[in-house]
Amino acid sequence: MPGSVRWSCQLCVPLLLLLHPSLSVWGLQFREYLYFQVLSPGDIRYIFTATPAKDFGGVFSQRYEQIHLVPADPPEACGELNNGAFIQGEIALVERGGCSFLSKTRVIQEHGGLAVIIADNASDNDSMYVEMIQDNSGRTADIPALFLLGRDGYMIQRSLEQHGLPWAIISIPVNVSSIPTFQLHQPPWTFW
């Protein structure tokens, strides 16, 4: 096609987006991404992509080199947590559904969590990010809230269950622009 650009490499679009996060490519509007890396367990040691909530929640004011990613119990985190003591001072992994994104974020904040990563409840979702917005309740939340693809959340949870671990160890946020392309260990099931 004359005058059009065809991308042949798998990492071209993400690299462009690092330079211009609001760039519109192929008619799609791309949003800002935040990256985190699972350090343990080793079989899931990848860099994952998440999207911040659109109009609520805080931002990461520091980088956490090694912090626990604790799956909430119950997973939807719509009320009192059975493992709230383990979430205090850590980051919670929550499943979408049952209540608003803001409600989940507030529950984690009230339990002392530093941030929440909300995984889509569709475990086969490996490409569709959901825009997390306010629930019009007039409430606010101060901690960062991120949306994670359902496939990624499922694979993290599955690895923890297989190893009998109560949490993963992660590094967040990760600046992927400082990592050489050949060292970007993204999940093999997700297109970057």
Secondary structure, DSSP 8 states (H G I E B T S, - for coil): -TT-----STTHHHHHHHH-TT-EETTEE----EEEEEEESGGG--EEEEEE-SSSS---SS-EEEEEEEE-SSTT-SS--TTHHHHTTSEEEEES-SS-HHHHHHHHHHTT-SEEEEE-S-TT-SS--------SSS----S-EEEE-HHHHHHHHHHHHHHT-S-EEEEES--GGGS-GGG----TTS--
